[in-house]
Amino acid sequence: MEFIDYYKILELDKSADINAIKKAYRKLARKLHPDLNPNDSQAKAKFQQINEANEVLSDPEKRKKYDKYGKDWKHADEFEKGGYQRSPYENNSGGRQERKSNTGGFGGFEGGDFSDFFGSMFGGQGGGQRSGKVKYRGEDFNAELKLDLKDVFTTHQQTLSVNNKSIRLTIPAGVENGQTIKIPGHGNVGANAGPNGDLYITFLISNHTKFKREGNDLFSTVEMDLFTAVLGGDITIDTFDGKVKLSIKAETQNGAKVKLKGKGFPVYKKEGIYGDLYITWQIKTPVNLSEKEKELFIELSKLNKDGK
């Protein structure tokens, strides 16, 4: 198996903390998302790689094993049970210079890699005496689920077909585009009674609404007639889940904004907590004026000049 540098994939160094990892993943996920690169097979492959890198590096236990065993990190438990100790000659790219141990144990070995060591220790292709069947964890599965923004405004259930099996999945309100969740034990079956792999589902959320979503907040531009903007009054607007009536102050300016607290998008896995809705007013200039209306506007213009 070829060594994959997860740090390099996420454009990080090994000292990166969990916040830096999350930030790097989100940045690359937005850039490489299949919805933005529909016919780009390289972008799709890179998107899968960053998901894999994030899954490992954002988990402290997996990251520790990866840092120690490189491409063979999934077999870390077997190595440690067999007495393998990481050689100080290993380099930072997952490869290493080997030497034979003077202890007679598994402290080092000539040539090969962790996979060779693993096979010889348990009677695999590397030779040696079989000490019993080794339990292998099943392969992880990766799937994509396409939803509309309206679908993830409320918690709901969907039935998915994965590897000819039906899975009843509860999708929490507030999931984000590009977000990946893990369903433990729903990957491939393990070998020799080993544990099953996991299922990773990436959400691809399209937006066909007039609202723009940024995290838990929603943004919308709403037209207002000139007369209401000048004189004030009431106006009814759409929110994501209904309508509300707002009182407009006289002399409201074009581009003015108002925040409706708690009228945004639900916060992921926090029942009853919502972001905010930000409305930007767009003043609509009247058209197709009658002669009388034009006269009134001319008169108003003269009054305004005289007032100055």
C-alpha positions in Angstrom: 0.0 0.0 0.0 1.4 3.4 -1.0 1.9 5.9 1.8 -0.5 8.8 1.8 0.6 11.9 3.6 -2.6 13.2 5.2 -0.9 16.3 6.4 0.2 17.2 2.9 -3.3 16.5 1.5 -4.8 19.1 4.0 -1.8 21.4 3.4 -0.8 21.3 7.1 2.3 20.5 9.1 2.4 17.9 11.8 2.1 20.4 14.6 -1.4 21.5 13.4 -4.1 21.4 16.2 -7.7 20.2 15.8 -9.0 23.7 14.9 -6.4 24.1 12.1 -7.4 20.6 10.8 -11.1 21.5 10.7 -10.4 24.8 9.1 -8.2 23.3 6.4 -10.7 20.6 5.7 -13.7 22.9 5.3 -11.7 25.2 3.0 -10.7 22.4 0.7 -14.1 20.7 0.8 -15.7 23.9 -0.5 -13.1 24.1 -3.2 -13.2 20.5 -4.3 -16.8 19.6 -3.8 -18.3 17.5 -6.6 -21.2 20.0 -7.1 -18.7 22.7 -8.0 -16.6 20.3 -10.2 -19.2 18.1 -11.8 -16.9 16.7 -14.6 -13.6 16.8 -12.9 -12.5 13.3 -11.9 -9.3 14.6 -10.2 -11.3 17.0 -8.0 -13.5 14.1 -7.0 -10.5 11.9 -6.1 -9.0 14.8 -4.1 -12.3 15.3 -2.4 -12.3 11.7 -1.3 -8.7 12.0 -0.1 -9.4 15.1 2.1 -12.4 13.3 3.7 -10.1 10.4 4.5 -7.4 12.6 5.8 -9.8 14.6 8.0 -11.4 11.4 9.4 -8.0 10.2 10.6 -6.3 13.5 11.7 -9.4 14.8 13.5 -9.6 11.7 15.7 -6.8 11.9 18.3 -6.5 8.1 18.7 -6.3 7.5 14.9 -3.9 10.4 14.4 -1.6 8.9 17.1 -1.5 5.6 15.3 -1.0 7.2 11.9 1.9 9.3 13.1 3.5 6.2 14.5 2.8 3.6 11.8 2.1 5.6 8.7 0.2 3.7 6.0 -0.2 0.6 8.3 -1.8 2.6 11.1 -5.0 0.5 10.9 -2.9 -2.5 12.1 -1.4 -0.6 15.1 -3.1 -2.8 17.7 -1.8 -6.0 16.2 1.8 -4.5 16.0 1.8 -3.5 19.6 0.4 -6.8 20.8 3.2 -8.5 18.9 5.8 -6.3 20.7 6.8 -4.1 17.7 8.5 -0.9 18.7 8.9 2.0 16.4 12.4 2.2 15.1 14.2 5.5 15.6 15.4 5.1 12.0 11.9 5.6 10.6 11.6 8.7 8.5 8.8 11.2 8.5 7.3 10.1 5.2 6.2 6.7 6.5 9.2 4.8 5.2 12.3 3.9 7.3 15.8 2.6 7.4 15.8 -0.8 9.1 18.2 -2.5 11.4 18.1 -5.9 13.2 17.2 -5.7 16.9 19.7 -7.0 19.4 16.9 -7.9 21.8 15.7 -10.9 19.8 12.2 -9.4 19.7 10.4 -7.4 17.0 12.3 -4.2 17.7 13.5 -4.0 14.0 13.9 -6.2 10.9 15.9 -6.2 7.7 14.0 -4.8 4.7 10.2 -5.0 4.1 7.7 -2.8 6.0 5.0 -3.0 8.6 2.9 -5.2 6.3 5.7 -7.7 5.9 6.2 -7.8 9.7 2.4 -8.2 10.2 2.3 -11.2 7.7 5.4 -12.9 9.2 4.1 -12.5 12.8 0.8 -14.1 12.1 1.7 -16.7 9.5 0.9 -14.7 6.4 2.7 -14.5 3.1 5.9 -13.4 4.8 6.3 -16.9 6.3 6.7 -17.9 9.9 4.5 -20.2 12.1 0.8 -19.4 12.2 -0.3 -18.6 15.7 -4.0 -18.4 14.9 -6.3 -16.6 12.5 -6.0 -12.8 12.6 -9.1 -10.7 12.8 -9.2 -8.1 10.1 -11.4 -5.0 10.2 -13.7 -4.6 7.2 -13.2 -1.9 4.7 -15.0 1.4 5.2 -17.6 2.5 2.7 -18.1 6.0 1.4 -21.4 7.2 0.0 -23.0 10.5 -1.0 -26.5 11.6 -0.2 -28.0 14.4 -2.3 -30.6 16.6 -0.5 -32.2 20.0 -0.9 -31.8 22.8 1.7 -35.5 22.4 2.6 -34.8 18.7 3.5 -32.3 19.5 6.2 -34.4 22.3 7.9 -36.0 19.6 10.1 -34.8 16.3 11.5 -36.1 13.4 9.3 -35.4 9.8 8.4 -34.4 8.2 5.1 -33.8 4.7 4.0 -30.6 4.2 2.1 -29.4 1.1 0.1 -25.7 0.4 0.7 -24.1 -2.8 -0.6 -27.5 -4.3 -1.1 -28.6 -3.5 2.4 -31.2 -1.1 3.5 -30.2 1.3 6.3 -32.7 3.5 8.2 -30.9 6.8 8.8 -32.0 9.7 11.0 -30.7 12.9 9.5 -30.4 15.7 12.1 -31.6 19.2 11.1 -28.8 21.6 10.3 -26.3 19.4 8.5 -24.1 21.4 6.1 -23.1 20.9 2.5 -20.0 18.7 2.3 -20.4 17.5 5.9 -19.5 13.8 6.5 -21.0 11.7 9.2 -20.0 8.2 10.3 -22.4 5.2 10.7 -20.4 2.7 12.8 -20.4 -1.0 11.7 -22.1 -0.5 8.3 -19.1 -0.9 6.2 -17.7 -4.1 4.7 -17.8 -7.3 6.8 -14.6 -8.0 8.7 -12.5 -11.1 8.0 -12.1 -14.0 10.5 -14.8 -12.5 12.7 -13.1 -9.2 12.7 -15.2 -6.0 13.2 -17.1 -4.5 10.3 -15.9 -1.3 8.7 -17.8 2.0 9.0 -20.0 3.8 6.6 -19.2 7.5 5.8 -21.9 9.6 4.3 -21.1 13.0 2.7 -24.1 15.3 2.2 -24.5 17.2 -1.0 -27.0 19.9 -0.3 -28.4 22.0 -3.2 -30.2 25.3 -2.6 -33.3 26.2 -4.6 -34.6 28.8 -2.2 -34.3 32.6 -2.2 -32.3 32.4 1.0 -28.5 32.2 1.2 -27.1 30.1 3.9 -23.9 30.8 5.8 -23.5 28.4 8.7 -26.6 28.8 10.8 -27.6 32.2 9.5 -29.8 33.0 6.5 -29.7 36.0 4.2 -32.4 37.4 1.9 -33.0 40.5 -0.2 -36.6 41.8 0.0 -38.2 44.5 -2.2 -40.0 47.4 -0.6 -42.1 49.9 -2.4 -40.9 53.5 -2.4 -44.0 54.8 -0.5 -43.5 52.4 2.4 -39.8 53.3 2.5 -40.5 57.0 2.7 -43.6 57.1 4.9 -43.1 53.9 6.9 -45.7 51.2 7.5 -46.1 47.4 7.7 -44.8 44.8 5.3 -45.1 41.0 5.3 -42.1 39.0 4.4 -41.2 35.3 3.9 -39.0 33.5 6.4 -37.7 29.9 5.8 -40.7 28.4 7.7 -43.5 31.0 7.3 -44.3 34.6 7.1 -43.8 37.5 9.5 -45.1 41.1 9.6 -42.6 43.8 10.2 -43.0 47.5 11.0 -41.0 49.7 8.7 -39.6 53.0 9.9 -40.2 56.1 7.8 -37.3 57.2 5.6 -35.8 53.6 5.4 -32.8 53.7 3.0 -32.1 51.4 0.1 -29.7 48.6 1.3 -30.7 49.0 4.9 -30.5 45.7 6.9 -32.6 44.2 9.7 -31.8 41.1 11.8 -34.6 38.7 12.8 -33.2 36.8 15.7 -33.8 33.0 15.8 -35.3 33.0 12.2 -32.3 31.4 10.6 -31.3 27.8 10.2 -31.4 25.2 12.9 -28.1 24.5 14.7 -26.8 21.0 14.1 -27.8 18.6 16.9 -29.0 21.4 19.2 -32.7 21.1 19.4 -34.7 24.3 19.3 -31.7 26.6 18.7 -31.6 28.6 15.4 -29.3 31.1 13.7 -30.6 34.5 12.6 -32.2 35.8 9.4 -30.7 39.0 7.9 -33.0 41.0 5.5 -31.6 43.6 3.1 -34.1 46.1 1.9 -34.2 46.9 -1.9 -36.3 50.0 -2.6 -38.4 49.5 -5.7 -38.7 52.6 -7.9 -42.3 53.0 -9.3 -42.7 52.6 -13.1 -45.5 53.4 -15.6 -46.5 56.6 -13.8 -49.6 58.4 -14.8 -49.4 62.1 -15.7 -51.0 63.0 -12.4 -48.4 60.9 -10.5 -45.6 62.6 -12.5 -47.0 66.0 -11.6 -47.0 65.1 -8.0 -43.4 63.9 -8.1 -42.4 67.1 -9.8 -44.2 69.1 -7.2 -42.5 67.1 -4.5 -39.1 67.7 -6.1 -39.7 71.4 -6.1 -40.7 71.3 -2.4 -37.5 69.4 -1.7 -35.4 72.0 -3.5 -37.2 74.9 -1.8 -36.6 73.3 1.5 -32.9 73.3 1.0 
